[in-house]
């Protein structure tokens, strides 16, 4: 699991492992997340930076790390001003 800072433009500014497996896998997971782009969070109608937690799934074949997920698909946005 990683903690990521998402800018008001939707770019990942920082990604830190908060619960990992091993150094190699953790480094690759953080690198993959840093390449993602999100729809910016919004508050009162304006884009704002946020801190989020991200769970990264991966696959191993014969003990070797073979694939990290591509950029996540945005499934829902939430405008906090609506609450």
N, C-alpha and C positions, 0 to 999 in steps of 0.2 A: 504494500500500500504506500502511496506517495502523497505528499502534500505539495500542491502546486499553486503558484501565484499567477493569476490570469489578469492581463492588463485590460484597460478600458477599450483596447482595440481587439481583444480576443487572443492575443499571443501569450504563450507560456513564458513568463519572465524567469521563473525559478521552479525547480522540481527537486524535492528532497525525499529520500526514502525514509518512511517512519516505521515500516515493518517489512523486512526483506527476507531474502533466502540466503544469498551468498554475494560476495563482492562483485563478481562478474555479472551475474544476473541483475543485481541492483543497479549497476552502472548502465547496463543496456536498457533497463526499464526506464530509468530517469532520462536517458538520451532519447528514447522513443517518445516519451511524453513531451519533452521540450520541442518536438517537431509538430505537435498537434496545434490546431487553431480552433478556437471556440467562438460561438456567437457571444458577444460581450454581455455580461450581466447588466441589468438596468435597475436604477432606483430613481423614483420621481421622474421617469421618462428620460433619464440620462445614463449613458454607459459609464460603468464604474469598475474599478479593479476589485477582484475578489480572491480569497484563498479557498481552495477546494481540496478535498481528498479524492484520490483517484485509485481505483483498483485495476491493476494491470494483469491480464491473462496472457499466458504464453504457452508454447508447446515445446516439448523435448522429444527427440527421437534417438534411441540408443544412448541416452544420457547427454546428448548434445542439444543446446538451445538452437532451435531451428526457425522460430518465427515469433515476432511480436506483432500485436495488432496494428492495423493502419489507424489513421485519424478516426476518432469516434464519431458516430453519427449523432447529431443533436436530435433528441427525442422530444424535449419540452423546454420552453423558456418560461421564466417567471418574472414579472414586473412587480417588484416589491411595493410599488406605490399603489397597487390594486388592493393591498391588504389593509 
